[in-house]
Amino acid sequence: MRDIQTLLSTFPRENISLVPTPFHRLKNLSHETGCDLWIKRDDLTGFGFGGNKTRKFDFLLADAKKQGCDTLIGIGANQSNFCRILAAVGSYFGMEVHLILSGEKPEVSTGNLLIDHLLDATIYHVPRLERESKAKAVCETLTAQGRRVYFMPPGGSTPIGTLGYAVAFYEILHDMKKHGVTIRHIIHASSSAGTQAGLVLGQAISGWDGKITGISVDVPEKELTQAVYSLASEAGAMMGITLSPNLVHCDENYIGKGYGIPTQACLEAIKRFASREGIFLDKVYTGKGASGFLDYCKTGKISPHEPALFIHTGGNIQLFE
Ligand SMILES: Cc1ncc(COP(=O)(O)O)c(C=O)c1O
């Protein structure tokens, strides 16, 4: 098996995430479903309330520093987990932070937005379709003022950000070994493609013989599959790795009415994880991801004979929206 650390040794990296994150069996849910269910607790990556974005920032922030940037600019929804981590990372490293958020400015800031304010980020509220043009304008203005800006798309899903989840994939391989469990199906919530692309890249590098399924929370399956494959290929190309499109599996059946609109199954999954395992999911991402995970147990897509893993990608601050 190729060594990921050697492959990544030329990429600058910060240790923002507190890793390895816990990996453990879901005892009560396994009992209830008759399956052997495990969880990777990336809700506990530590920094800025944690979640999958800190792993992306291990590489993104290092890249920004390498480029001599002093200002971070990001795009997201009002309750963006990515923007919350961005604000925390920027503050910590003494950089200026600008967030372009879709959604009206609420009278009272809650959840992630409350934290963005606490961290003194400069926030621009714009309609969804104006986010990119506003970001471009903010980048131009700040550059004209002499700032060196590092701009990131939604979710920090760039080839560099993707590397964080290739590392996470190897961590999971190590977890399996340590716990003596052979998992052949990994499931997680997917949206801007970066998390899944990184995992798939890790799979391609390691040659792991299993399946990763991204449960889409908003993007149609075909579009997300293409986005994951493109991003994983771009990230792989940076280190001379090519990968097969057959590694990418996305499932659009748990989206419901769209981004941020919870389905009944999502709400039920949140309740079940909370009451049975003391684990808190969110209504935008992990609740939908977990609704797919539990449904796979019911429909036999997760076999009772094959241990399966859910990656908790964080976001539970959203419960306090
Ligand atoms: C909590 C949470 N889970 C999952 C995702 C999906 O990750 P990605 O955007 O990398 O597909 C996000 C991203 O926004 C998230 O905030």
The ligand as an ORCA input file, in Angstrom:
! r2SCAN-3c Opt
* xyz 0 1
  C     -21.534     19.219      8.562
  C     -21.241     18.986      7.136
  N     -21.295     17.733      6.676
  C     -21.041     17.440      5.383
  C     -20.739     18.441      4.485
  C     -20.460     18.060      3.074
  O     -19.119     18.167      2.784
  P     -18.649     18.610      1.339
  O     -19.193     19.986      1.115
  O     -17.187     18.550      1.386
  O     -19.272     17.654      0.368
  C     -20.654     19.768      4.925
  C     -20.304     20.831      3.983
  O     -20.697     21.836      3.803
  C     -20.911     20.046      6.292
  O     -20.854     21.302      6.773
*
